[in-house]
Amino acid sequence: MTDTPAASLPEVLAGPLLRRVEPTNLALWLVASRPLDLQLTLTPGDGESRRLPLDDACRRLRVGRHAWVHLIHVTLEDALPEDVPIGYDLHIPAGDGESHGIAAWAPHLLYPGQTRPDFVLRSRCDDLLHGSCRRPHHPAADGLARADHWYAVHRDTPEARPALLMLTGDQIYADDVAGPLLAAIHALIRRLGLYGERLEGAVVGDSAELLAHPATYYHREHLLPEFESSEALRERFFGGARKPIFTTANASNHLITFAEVIAMYLLVWSPVPWRLITASKPALGTEDATTWDGEAAAIDDFVATLPQAARVMAQLPTLMIFDDHDITDDWNLTAAWEETAYGHPFSRRIIGNALLGYLLCQGWGNAPRRLEAPLDALAELLDAAVDGELPATRQDGLIRELLRFEGWDYTLPTTPRVVVLDTRTRRWRSERARHRPSGLMDWEALSDFQQTLLDEPSVIVVSPAPIFGVKLIEGVQRLFTWAGKPLLVDAENWMAHRGAASVMLNIFRHSRTPGHYMILSGDVHYSFAYEIRLRHRRRGPRIWQVTSSGLKNTFPDTLLDAFDRLNRWLYAPWSPLNLFTQRRGMHVRPLVPERARAGERLWNGAGIGHVRLDAEGRPREITQLGSDDRDTRFL
C-alpha cells in the first residue's frame, strides 16, 4: 500500500453530521484526515456567540493512516433556547491566531446567504421527516436530496422546521453494493490507508489479498463462507437451495472488512472523498461489464446530489436505527440463521465489522452516553493496530461482546416522547422450531418498552418494520414459513411470531399506556398510512402506522399493484379472513394517497416522509415527499 502525503488531502473528509441535540447536549460526527484541534461556536438567535474549546468533548478515533473519526459531545452549562435558530460553527486553527470555519472547508453544507449552519431546538417534537432504505445504485433520485430541497424552502420559518430527521433503517446497503461503488471503496481505502485485518476461515488470508482476488468484483459469493459440518448447511438451513450463509440475493459485492464498511459510510454521506479518488473499471467478463456500466450511471447521479444530502444532515438533528441491510440481509431472522452465521469465524467477522461501523458512524450519535462502554472497547482495538493492521484476536473478542450488547434502542425525552426500537438484536427466538422467524423483540425487551410508555399521553414509536403491515403480504410470508422457507420471502413482520405479536398488541390495550401512538416505519420499499382502533372499546388508544420507504428504493410496480388489489379484495372490512389474523381485535383503516387512481392504498415511489402532529400528538398532515418533486398526501 503506497503512502499518501497528508498535505495532499483535505482536512475534513465527511461531516459534520448534526446528531442528537438537547437543551444541554449537542452531538456532532466528523471524519478528518488528521486529528483536529477543533473549537465550537454557538450563536443562539440574536445573542452573543460562545466559542467552546473541545479538548475533552471531542473524541478522536484513528481508523487509518489518514482517517480520524471525531465524535463531538458537548455538555452545556447554560441551556440552549428553544424554537429559535442557533448557528454553529467548527473552527480549525490555521496559524497566527486565525482559524477556518465550515464556510471555508465545507461550503457545500451552507444554504444561500448562510455563513454557518444552524438548527432549531424545537420545544415540541411535532414535525418530523422520516425515511429508510437508501440504496445508492437504485435508479430513483435520492430522497435525502429531496429533503434538502424541501427544507431549503421552509427553513426561513423556525416554527416550520422539522424537529428531527429520523432515518428508520438501511442507511447503507452493506450486502448489496454496486461494482463502481465497491471500486471507489477500494480506491478510498488505499488513499486514506484504512486499517487492514487478517481473515480467519476465509478463502483469502487478509484484506489486502481480498482486494486483489479475481472474485472480489461481482463474485464475492464464492468468497463468502459456507458451513462445514456433518449436517451440510444447504440441507439443514436452506433445504437444498444453493445459497451461502449470507442470504441476500445480491451478495456478489457484499462488504467484508471493517475498512470497506468505513469507506462505504464516507462515500454515501459526503461528496469530498469522491474528489480524492479515481475508481477504475477492473477487468470484467461481458455480463459483469454490462452490469457495471448500468450501475455507473446510477452512481454518478447519486454522487451529483451528495452535497444536498450532506447539507440537510448538517442542519437537521439526524437520528438513526439499523435494519438488516446495514449489516446483512435476513440478519437474525431465525434461530437457525444465528446459529449458522455466528458459528463460522469468517461470517461472524463480516457481521461484526458491519456492526462496528454502525457503532462508530450511526449508533454513537443516537445515545453517546449509553454507548460509551462499547466505544471505549472499539477505541482500544483501534489503538492496538500495528503496521496498519488490526489485531485479529482483539477484533474477534470485541465482536463477540458487541453481538451480546443490548443497548442499541434509545428514547428521546421530547414532547411527545420518541421511543426507538431495536428489532434486530433482542429477538424472541423460536427455539423448538429454529427455522421459523424469530419475534422482532423478546419478552424482556417488550416489557422494557411498555415501562417506557407508562402514563405518557402520546408517543412516537420508531419500529423499522411496520407493526401494522399489509395483511396479504404477511399471509404470503406465513405460507412460506409453514413450508419451511421463511428466508425466501423475508418473513420479517411483527405478526410472524405469535408471542411477540400478542405482547405488542396487549401493550396497546393496557389502560396506562398512551392514548395516541404514532408509529414510524420503513423497510418494505413502499409507503402507506393506517389508522387503527381497538374494536369494542370507546376509549381505547388511537394508533397511526405511517410507513415511508424507500429513500432511494422502490418495490416492483406490477407486483405491488397486484398485492394492493388482492389485499383490498381479500381483507376488506367484511371479509371473514380478518378473523384469522392476529389483529382481529383491531379495526385498521387505510388512509388513501391523494393521487391514487384506482383505489390504491400502497404508494410506490422513492422519497421521504413528512409528518405533522397536533397538540395532542395526533397527525394533522401525512405526506410522502417524492424524490421526483411530486408530493403525495395521505387523506
C-alpha positions in Angstrom: 0.0 0.0 0.0 1.5 3.3 -1.1 1.5 6.2 1.3 -0.4 9.4 0.5 1.1 12.7 1.6 -1.2 14.2 4.3 -0.7 17.6 2.8 -2.5 16.5 -0.4 -5.7 15.6 1.5 -8.4 18.0 2.7 -8.6 18.3 6.5 -12.2 17.3 6.7 -13.4 14.3 4.7 -17.0 14.0 5.8 -19.4 15.9 8.1 -20.2 17.4 10.3 -23.4 15.5 10.8 -25.7 17.0 13.4 -26.8 14.2 15.6 -28.6 14.3 18.9 -29.4 17.8 20.1 -31.0 18.6 23.5 -31.0 21.9 25.6 -27.8 21.0 27.4 -26.3 18.4 25.0 -25.0 18.5 21.4 -23.5 15.7 19.4 -21.7 16.0 16.1 -19.9 13.5 13.8 -17.0 14.3 11.6 -14.2 12.5 9.8 -10.8 14.2 9.1 -7.5 13.2 7.5 -5.7 14.1 10.7 -6.6 14.8 14.4 -8.1 18.3 14.6 -7.9 20.7 17.5 -11.5 22.0 16.9 -13.4 24.8 18.6 -17.2 25.0 18.5 -19.0 28.3 18.2 -22.7 28.5 19.2 -24.8 31.6 18.3 -28.3 31.3 19.7 -30.8 33.6 18.0 -29.6 37.2 18.1 -27.5 36.5 21.2 -23.8 36.6 21.6 -21.6 33.8 20.2 -20.0 31.4 22.6 -16.7 29.7 21.5 -16.1 26.4 23.2 -12.8 24.5 23.1 -13.4 20.8 22.5 -10.4 19.4 24.3 -12.4 16.9 26.5 -15.6 17.0 24.4 -14.1 15.6 21.2 -13.0 12.0 20.9 -10.7 11.2 18.1 -10.5 7.6 16.8 -8.0 6.7 14.2 -9.3 4.2 11.6 -6.4 4.5 9.1 -3.2 6.3 8.3 -5.1 9.4 7.2 -8.5 8.9 8.7 -9.7 10.0 12.1 -13.3 9.9 13.3 -14.2 12.8 15.5 -17.1 12.3 17.9 -18.1 15.6 19.5 -20.3 15.5 22.5 -20.7 18.9 24.2 -22.4 19.3 27.6 -23.6 22.9 28.2 -24.0 24.6 31.5 -26.5 27.1 30.1 -29.4 25.5 28.2 -29.9 26.4 24.6 -33.0 28.4 23.8 -35.9 26.6 22.1 -37.7 27.5 18.8 -35.1 30.0 17.6 -32.3 29.4 15.0 -29.0 28.5 16.7 -25.9 29.0 14.5 -23.0 26.7 15.0 -19.5 26.5 13.5 -16.4 24.3 13.9 -13.1 26.2 13.6 -9.9 24.6 12.6 -6.7 26.6 13.7 -4.8 27.9 10.7 -1.8 29.5 12.5 -1.1 33.1 13.5 -4.2 33.0 15.7 -6.5 32.6 12.7 -9.0 29.7 12.1 -11.2 28.5 9.3 -14.9 27.7 9.8 -17.3 25.5 7.9 -17.8 28.2 5.2 -14.1 27.8 4.3 -13.7 24.0 4.3 -17.2 22.7 3.6 -19.2 25.5 1.7 -21.5 22.8 0.2 -23.1 22.5 3.7 -24.4 26.1 3.6 -27.7 27.3 2.1 -27.6 30.6 0.1 -27.0 33.5 2.4 -25.6 31.4 5.3 -22.2 32.0 6.8 -22.5 28.9 9.0 -25.0 26.1 9.5 -27.8 26.5 12.0 -30.5 24.4 13.7 -33.7 24.9 15.7 -34.2 23.1 19.0 -38.0 22.6 18.9 -39.9 22.7 22.1 -42.3 20.1 20.7 -41.5 17.1 18.6 -44.5 17.7 16.4 -42.9 17.8 12.9 -40.6 15.1 11.5 -39.0 13.9 8.3 -38.5 10.2 8.2 -37.4 7.5 5.7 -35.4 4.3 5.2 -33.7 2.2 2.5 -31.2 4.3 0.7 -29.6 2.1 -2.0 -27.1 4.2 -3.9 -27.4 2.4 -7.3 -31.2 2.3 -7.5 -32.2 4.5 -10.5 -34.6 6.7 -8.5 -33.3 10.1 -7.2 -32.2 10.4 -3.6 -34.8 11.1 -1.0 -32.3 12.9 1.2 -31.6 15.4 -1.6 -35.4 15.9 -1.9 -35.5 16.5 1.9 -32.8 19.2 1.4 -34.8 20.9 -1.4 -37.9 20.9 0.8 -36.0 22.1 3.8 -34.5 25.0 1.9 -38.0 26.3 1.2 -39.1 26.0 4.8 -36.0 26.9 6.9 -36.7 30.6 7.0 -39.6 30.0 9.3 -38.3 28.4 12.6 -41.7 27.0 13.5 -42.0 25.2 10.2 -38.7 23.4 10.6 -38.9 19.7 11.5 -37.7 18.7 15.0 -35.9 15.7 13.6 -34.7 13.8 10.6 -35.3 10.2 11.6 -33.7 7.5 9.4 -35.5 4.3 10.2 -33.2 1.6 8.7 -30.9 0.6 5.9 -28.9 3.8 5.9 -26.3 1.8 3.9 -26.6 -1.5 2.0 -23.6 -3.5 3.2 -24.9 -6.5 1.4 -25.9 -5.0 -1.9 -23.1 -2.9 -3.3 -22.7 -1.7 -6.9 -19.4 -2.6 -8.7 -18.4 1.0 -9.3 -19.1 1.9 -5.6 -17.0 -1.1 -4.4 -14.2 0.1 -6.7 -14.5 3.5 -5.1 -14.4 1.9 -1.7 -11.2 0.2 -2.5 -9.7 3.3 -4.0 -10.5 5.2 -0.9 -9.1 2.5 1.4 -5.8 2.9 -0.5 -5.9 6.7 -0.5 -6.6 7.0 3.2 -4.6 3.9 4.4 -7.6 2.5 6.2 -6.7 -0.3 8.6 -6.4 -3.9 7.2 -7.1 -7.1 9.0 -6.5 -10.8 9.0 -9.4 -13.1 7.9 -9.8 -16.4 9.6 -11.7 -19.2 7.9 -11.7 -17.4 4.6 -10.5 -18.2 1.1 -8.3 -15.1 1.3 -5.9 -14.6 4.2 -6.2 -10.9 4.8 -7.8 -7.7 3.5 -5.0 -7.0 1.0 -5.4 -10.4 -0.6 -9.2 -9.8 -0.7 -8.8 -6.6 -2.7 -6.5 -8.4 -5.2 -8.6 -11.6 -5.6 -10.2 -12.1 -9.1 -13.6 -12.8 -7.4 -13.7 -9.5 -5.4 -15.9 -7.8 -8.0 -19.3 -9.4 -8.8 -18.3 -12.9 -7.5 -17.9 -12.5 -3.7 -20.4 -15.2 -3.2 -17.6 -17.6 -3.9 -15.5 -15.9 -1.1 -18.3 -15.8 1.5 -18.3 -18.7 4.0 -20.2 -21.9 3.8 -20.6 -24.0 6.9 -18.7 -27.3 7.1 -20.4 -29.8 9.4 -21.8 -33.3 9.3 -25.2 -31.7 8.5 -24.5 -29.7 5.4 -25.5 -26.0 5.5 -27.5 -26.2 2.3 -29.6 -29.1 3.6 -30.3 -28.0 7.2 -30.6 -24.3 6.5 -32.0 -23.9 3.0 -33.4 -27.3 2.2 -31.0 -27.9 -0.6 -31.1 -24.4 -2.2 -27.8 -23.2 -3.4 -27.2 -20.3 -1.0 -24.3 -19.5 1.3 -24.6 -18.3 4.9 -25.4 -14.8 3.6 -28.8 -15.0 2.2 -29.0 -11.7 0.2 -29.7 -12.2 -3.5 -27.0 -9.6 -4.2 -24.1 -11.0 -2.2 -21.8 -10.7 -5.2 -20.3 -7.5 -3.8 -21.0 -8.0 -0.1 -18.8 -5.8 2.2 -16.4 -7.9 4.3 -13.8 -5.8 6.1 -14.0 -3.0 8.6 -12.2 -0.7 6.2 -14.8 -1.4 3.5 -17.6 -0.5 5.9 -15.9 2.8 7.0 -15.2 3.7 3.4 -18.8 3.0 2.5 -20.1 5.4 5.1 -17.7 8.2 3.9 -18.8 7.7 0.3 -22.6 7.7 0.9 -22.5 10.7 3.3 -20.0 13.1 1.8 -19.0 14.3 -1.7 -15.5 15.1 -0.6 -14.0 11.6 -0.7 -15.2 11.2 -4.3 -12.9 14.1 -5.3 -9.9 12.3 -3.9 -10.1 9.0 -5.9 -10.4 7.6 -9.4 -12.3 4.3 -9.4 -11.1 2.5 -12.5 -13.1 -0.3 -14.1 -11.4 -3.6 -13.4 -11.1 -6.4 -15.9 -14.6 -8.0 -16.1 -16.4 -10.5 -18.2 -19.0 -9.4 -20.7 -22.0 -9.8 -18.4 -20.3 -8.1 -15.4 -19.1 -5.3 -17.6 -22.6 -4.6 -18.8 -23.8 -4.6 -15.2 -21.0 -2.2 -14.2 -22.0 0.3 -17.0 -25.6 0.3 -15.9 -24.7 0.8 -12.2 -22.1 3.5 -13.0 -24.8 5.8 -14.4 -26.9 5.5 -11.3 -23.8 6.0 -9.0 -22.9 9.2 -11.0 -26.4 10.5 -10.4 -26.2 9.6 -6.7 -22.8 11.4 -6.3 -24.1 14.5 -8.1 -26.7 15.2 -5.3 -24.5 14.2 -2.3 -23.8 17.8 -1.4 -27.5 18.3 -0.8 -27.8 15.1 1.2 -24.8 16.2 3.3 -26.3 19.7 3.8 -29.6 18.6 5.2 -27.9 16.2 7.7 -25.6 19.0 8.8 -28.6 21.3 9.6 -31.3 19.0 10.9 -30.8 16.9 14.1 -30.4 13.4 12.5 -31.1 10.2 14.4 -30.9 6.6 13.1 -31.6 2.9 13.8 -30.3 -0.1 12.0 -32.3 -2.6 9.9 -30.9 -5.7 8.2 -29.1 -4.2 5.2 -27.0 -2.0 7.5 -25.4 -5.4 8.4 -26.7 -8.1 6.1 -30.0 -9.4 4.6 -32.1 -11.5 7.0 -29.9 -10.5 9.9 -31.1 -12.7 12.9 -34.2 -13.7 11.1 -34.3 -17.2 12.7 -32.5 -19.0 15.4 -31.1 -21.3 12.7 -29.6 -18.3 10.9 -28.0 -17.1 14.1 -26.6 -20.5 14.9 -25.1 -20.9 11.5 -23.8 -17.3 10.9 -22.2 -16.9 14.3 -20.8 -20.4 14.3 -18.3 -19.6 11.5 -15.4 -17.3 12.3 -15.5 -15.6 8.9 -19.2 -14.9 8.8 -19.1 -13.7 12.4 -16.3 -11.3 11.4 -18.2 -9.9 8.4 -21.4 -9.3 10.6 -19.2 -7.9 13.4 -17.4 -5.5 11.1 -20.7 -4.0 9.9 -21.8 -3.7 13.5 -18.6 -1.9 14.5 -19.2 0.5 11.6 -22.7 1.1 12.8 -21.5 1.8 16.3 -19.0 4.4 15.1 -21.0 6.1 12.4 -24.6 5.7 13.4 -25.2 4.3 16.9 -23.0 6.6 18.9 -24.8 9.8 17.8 -28.1 8.4 18.9 -27.1 8.0 22.6 -23.5 9.0 23.3 -23.6 8.1 27.0 -25.3 4.8 26.6 -22.8 3.6 24.0 -19.7 4.8 25.9 -18.6 1.3 27.0 -18.6 -0.4 23.6 -17.0 2.8 22.1 -14.2 2.5 24.7 -13.6 -1.1 23.6 -13.5 -0.1 20.0 -11.0 2.7 20.7 -8.8 0.2 22.5 -8.9 -2.0 19.4 -8.0 0.8 17.0 -5.2 2.0 19.3 -3.8 -1.6 19.1 -3.3 -1.5 15.3 0.2 -2.5 14.3 1.7 -1.6 10.9 -1.8 -0.6 9.6 -3.5 -3.9 10.7 -6.0 -4.6 13.4 -5.1 -7.4 15.9 -7.3 -10.3 14.9 -7.8 -11.8 18.4 -8.9 -8.5 19.9 -11.1 -7.7 17.0 -12.9 -11.1 17.3 -13.2 -10.6 21.1 -14.8 -7.2 20.7 -17.2 -8.5 18.0 -18.3 -11.3 20.4 -19.0 -8.7 23.1 -20.8 -6.4 20.7 -23.1 -9.2 19.4 -24.3 -9.6 23.0 -24.8 -5.9 23.6 -28.4 -4.9 24.4 -28.3 -1.1 24.4 -29.0 -0.1 20.7 -32.5 1.1 21.4 -33.0 4.6 22.8 -35.6 7.2 24.0 -35.7 11.0 23.4 -37.3 12.9 26.3 -39.3 15.1 23.9 -42.9 16.1 23.8 -44.3 13.7 22.6 -41.6 11.2 23.7 -39.8 9.4 20.9 -39.1 5.7 21.5 -36.8 4.0 19.0 -36.9 0.2 19.0 -34.1 -2.3 18.3 -35.9 -5.0 16.3 -32.8 -6.8 15.3 -30.6 -7.9 18.2 -33.1 -8.8 21.0 -35.1 -11.4 19.2 -37.8 -13.7 20.6 -36.3 -16.9 19.2 -38.4 -19.9 18.2 -36.2 -22.5 20.0 -38.3 -25.5 19.2 -38.7 -24.6 15.5 -35.4 -22.8 14.8 -36.2 -22.4 11.1 -39.3 -20.3 12.0 -39.0 -16.5 12.1 -38.0 -15.0 15.5 -40.1 -12.3 17.1 -38.7 -8.9 16.4 -38.4 -8.2 20.2 -38.2 -10.7 23.0 -40.5 -10.6 26.1 -37.9 -8.7 28.2 -37.4 -6.0 25.5 -41.1 -5.6 25.1 -41.6 -5.3 28.9 -38.9 -2.5 28.9 -40.8 -0.9 26.0 -44.0 -0.9 28.0 -42.4 0.6 31.1 -41.1 3.5 28.9 -44.7 4.2 27.7 -46.5 4.2 31.1 -48.6 7.3 31.7 -47.4 9.1 28.6 -50.3 10.9 26.9 -48.9 10.3 23.4 -45.8 8.8 22.0 -43.9 8.5 18.7 -42.6 4.9 18.2 -39.9 4.1 15.6 -40.1 0.5 14.5 -38.0 -0.3 11.4 -40.5 -2.9 10.3 -44.2 -1.8 10.4 -46.1 -3.1 13.4 -49.3 -3.0 11.3 -48.4 -4.2 7.8 -50.2 -5.4 4.7 -52.2 -8.5 5.7 -51.9 -10.2 2.3 -48.2 -9.9 2.2 -47.9 -11.1 5.8 -50.2 -14.1 4.8 -47.9 -15.0 1.9 -44.9 -14.8 4.3 -46.8 -17.1 6.7 -47.4 -19.7 4.0 -43.7 -19.8 3.1 -42.9 -20.1 6.8 -45.2 -23.1 7.1 -43.4 -24.6 4.2 -40.1 -24.1 6.0 -38.8 -21.3 3.6 -39.1 -18.0 5.6 -35.7 -16.9 4.1 -37.1 -16.9 0.6 -39.7 -14.1 1.3 -38.0 -12.1 4.1 -40.7 -13.2 6.6 -39.8 -10.3 9.0 -43.0 -8.8 10.3 -44.4 -8.3 13.8 -47.2 -10.9 13.2 -44.8 -13.7 12.2 -44.2 -14.7 15.8 -47.3 -15.3 17.9 -45.6 -14.5 21.3 -44.1 -11.1 20.2 -47.3 -10.1 18.3 -49.5 -10.9 21.3 -47.4 -9.0 23.8 -47.2 -5.9 21.5 -50.9 -5.9 20.9 -51.6 -6.2 24.6 -49.3 -3.2 25.2 -51.7 -1.2 23.1 -54.6 -2.4 25.1 -53.1 -1.5 28.5 -55.0 1.2 30.3 -51.9 3.1 31.4 -50.2 3.3 28.0 -50.6 6.3 25.7 -53.9 7.4 24.2 -52.2 8.3 20.9 -49.5 6.3 19.1 -47.6 7.5 16.0 -45.6 4.6 14.6 -42.9 5.5 12.1 -41.5 2.6 10.0 -39.7 1.8 6.8 -38.2 -1.5 5.5 -40.8 -2.5 2.9 -39.9 -0.3 -0.1 -43.4 1.2 -0.4 -45.3 3.8 1.6 -48.7 3.7 3.4 -50.6 5.1 6.3 -53.2 3.3 8.5 -55.4 4.5 11.4 -56.0 1.7 13.9 -58.6 1.5 16.8 -59.5 -1.3 19.2 -62.8 -2.9 18.4 -65.5 -2.7 21.1 -63.5 0.0 23.1 -64.9 3.5 23.1 -61.9 5.0 25.0 -59.2 2.8 23.6 -56.0 4.3 22.1 -55.8 5.7 18.6 -52.8 4.4 16.6 -51.4 5.6 13.3 -49.0 3.4 11.4 -47.0 5.6 9.0 -44.5 3.9 6.7 -42.1 5.7 4.4 -39.8 3.5 2.2 -37.6 4.0 0.5 -35.3 7.0 0.3 -33.7 5.5 -2.8 -35.5 2.3 -3.4 -38.9 1.0 -4.7 -41.0 -2.1 -4.9 -41.6 -3.8 -8.3 -44.6 -1.8 -9.7 -46.6 -4.7 -11.2 -46.2 -6.9 -8.1 -47.1 -4.2 -5.7 -50.2 -3.3 -7.7 -51.3 -7.0 -7.6 -50.7 -7.2 -3.8 -52.6 -3.9 -3.2 -55.6 -5.0 -5.3 -55.8 -8.5 -3.8 -55.3 -7.2 -0.3 -58.3 -4.8 -0.8 -60.5 -7.7 -2.0 -59.4 -10.4 0.4 -59.2 -8.3 3.6 -62.0 -5.9 3.2 -63.7 -4.9 6.5 -66.4 -7.5 5.9 -64.0 -10.3 4.9 -64.0 -13.4 7.2 -60.3 -13.8 6.5 -59.7 -11.0 9.1 -60.8 -13.5 11.8 -57.6 -15.5 11.1 -55.2 -12.6 11.6 -53.5 -11.6 14.9 -55.1 -8.1 14.6 -58.7 -9.3 14.5 -59.5 -7.3 17.7 -58.5 -4.1 15.9 -60.1 -2.0 13.2 -57.5 -0.9 10.6 -58.5 1.9 8.2 -56.1 2.7 5.4 -55.6 6.4 4.5 -55.8 7.0 0.8 -52.9 8.6 -1.2 -54.4 11.7 -2.8 -53.0 10.8 -6.2 -54.3 7.3 -6.2 -56.1 6.5 -9.5 -57.6 3.1 -8.9 -58.2 2.8 -5.2 -54.6 2.2 -4.3 -53.6 2.2 -0.6 -49.9 1.5 -1.1 -47.8 4.2 -2.6 -44.7 3.2 -4.6 -42.1 5.9 -5.1 -38.8 6.9 -3.7 -38.8 9.9 -1.4 -39.0 10.9 2.3 -42.0 11.0 4.7 -43.2 14.2 6.4 -45.5 14.1 9.4 -47.0 17.0 11.4 -48.8 16.4 14.7 -51.3 18.4 16.6 -51.1 19.4 20.3 -52.4 16.0 21.4 -49.9 14.0 19.3 -52.4 13.2 16.5 -51.3 13.5 12.8 -52.7 16.6 11.1 -50.7 16.0 7.9 -49.0 12.9 6.5 -47.1 13.4 3.2 -44.7 11.5 1.1 -42.2 14.0 -0.5 -41.3 12.3 -3.7 -37.8 12.4 -5.0 -39.3 13.3 -8.4 -40.5 16.5 -6.7 -44.1 15.3 -6.7 -45.6 15.1 -3.2 -48.4 12.8 -2.1 -50.6 13.4 0.9 -52.4 10.5 2.7 -56.0 11.7 3.2 
